[in-house]
Amino acid sequence: MDNSQQKTIGKDYTLAGLAKFCSTAVFTQMMFSLLMTLDDSLFISRYLGPTALAAFSVSSPLFMIYGAVSSILGGCASLCSSKMGEGKTEEAAGDFSAIGIFCIIFGTCGSLILRMFMDPVLRFCGATDLLMPLCRQFFSIMVWSFPFSMLSRLFSFFYVPAGKPSFNMITTLMSALFNILFDWLFIVKLGFGMRGPALANFCGTIAVLIFGFLFYSGKRCEIGFGKPTHHFASLLAMTVKLGFPHMVTSLALGINGLVINRVLIAEAGEMALSANSIVNSMQFIFMSAFFGVSSSVSPMLSFAYGERKPERIKRIMKQYAALVLSLAAITVSLYLLGKGQLVKLYLKEDADPVLKAMVLKGLSAAAPTFPFFGLVIVIQDLFTGVQNTRVSALISVTENIVFANLTVIVMTKMFGLNGYWWTFATQECLTFLVCLFLYMKYRNVYGYGNSGKATHFEEKAAV
C-alpha cells in the first residue's frame, strides 16, 4: 500500500479525525440539497405556481428510476476501493474507465427510448389532463441529459477513492450555482416556463462533467482514467452485484414516488402533490447530511475488507454509529428551528392557507425519523462494504419497496392525508428493527461483535 492511500481511506482515524474527514462531504451534501431547493423546487413554486410544482413531482420518479442505473454502476467504486486495498491501482483505473464508457452508451439508448414513449410514460406516472402540458415541457428537455448525468454521478462516486473528497463539494456547488443562475435566467427573465428548470439542470450537469474529465485525466489523483479493462463482462457483473443494494434503493424510491403520486392525487388532488414536493425537498436537505457521512465512510469499510482486517471494520463501525447519532441530534434541532423559515422560501405570503397547513403538518411528522434513518444507512453500508450484497439488498427492498409502499397505501387509506404524513417515520422505525436483527446475526461473521470472532475471514484464510 502506498503512502497516499494510507492518508485517505486506509488511515486509522480517531472519532474527531473521522468527523473532520467527513465534514466536507456532509457540508457538500447539505449545500447541494439546499441549493437545489433554491433552484428547481423553489423557483417553480414561487414563479410558476403549485400546479407546475405538481407537474415537476409527476416527472421526478422517472429520474429516480433512471438514476438507479447510475447507482448500480457506482458499485464500481466499492470494487475499485477494494482493489486499491489489495494494491491493484492500475487495474482499478481500467475498471473505472470501462464503466464510464458503458454509462455513455447506455444513457444515450435510454434517452432515445424514453423520448419515443414520452406521453404514455408520463400518464403512467400520474399526469392528469391539467398537468400533462407542463410535464411535456419539462421532460422533453430533461430526457436528453440522462447520459451526461449518469457519467457525472459515476465521477462523484470516485472522488473519495481518488483521494479528493473535497471535490464533491466543488462540483456540487458548481452544479447548484449554475442551476440557480440559469433558473433565474430561463424562468424569471425569459419566461421559458417548465423548460427553464430543465435547461438549467442540463447546464449544471455539463459543467460538472467537464470538471470531472479534467480531474480524472490528470495525475494528481489516486485513481484516474486508464486503459479500459478487457474483461468487461465479469467487471459489469461484479459492479452490478456490489451496486445492486444502492440500485434497489434508488429504484424503489422511484416506484414509491409513482405510488405516492397516485395515492395523493386520489386522496386530495394536485394541491397535495405540491405540498408533498415541498415537504420532501426540505426533508432531503437534512437527510442529505447522512449521505455525506456515508459517502466518506463506506469506502473505508470496503478498503478494510480488502485488507481482511476485521478489527478495523469493528472500529470504523463504532465511530460511524457515534458520528451518525451525534449528527442526528444536531439535525433534529436545526430542522425544528429552521422549518418555518424554509417554508417562507417556498410559499409567498398570499399562498393558499390550505397548502401551507398541509406543508407544516408534513414537516412536523418528519422530525423523529432522522436517528433511525441514519442508523439504517450505517448498517446497510456495513454489509455493502463487506460485499454481503444479499443482506444489503434485503434491507433496501424491505425499507424502500415493502415498508415504503405498504405504509403509504395502508396509512393513507386508514387516516387520510394526516396518516400519509407519518408514513416515512413508520417506515424507518420498522426498517431499523430489521437492520438491528441482521446486525446482531452477523456480528461474529465479520468480527465486529464483542467475542472477536470473524468466521468469514477465517474461512478465507483457510482457503
Secondary structure, 3 states (H helix, E strand, C coil): CCHHHHCCCCCCCCHHHHHHHHHHHHHHHHHHHHHHHHHHHHHHHHHHCHHHHHHHHHHHHHHHHHHHHHHHHCHHHHHHHHHHHCCCHHHHHHHHHHHHHHHHHHHHHHHHHHHHCHHHHHHHCCCCCCCHHHHHHHHHHHHHHHHHHHHHHHHHHHCCCCCCCHHHHHHHHHHHHHHHHHHHHHHHHCCCCCHHHHHHHHHHHHHHHHHHHHHHHCCCCCCCCCCCCCCHHHHHHHHHHHHHHHHHHHHHHHHHHHHHHHHHHHHHCHHHHHHHHHHHHHHHHHHHHHHHHHHHHHHHHHHHHHHCCHHHHHHHHHHHHHHHHHHHHHHHHHHHHHHHHHHHHHCCCCCCHHHHHHHHHHHHHHHHHHHHHHHHHHHHHHHHHCCCHHHHHHHHHHHHHHHHHHHHHHHHHHHHHHHHHCHHHHHHHHHHHHHHHHHHHCCCCCCCCCCCCCHHHHHHHHC
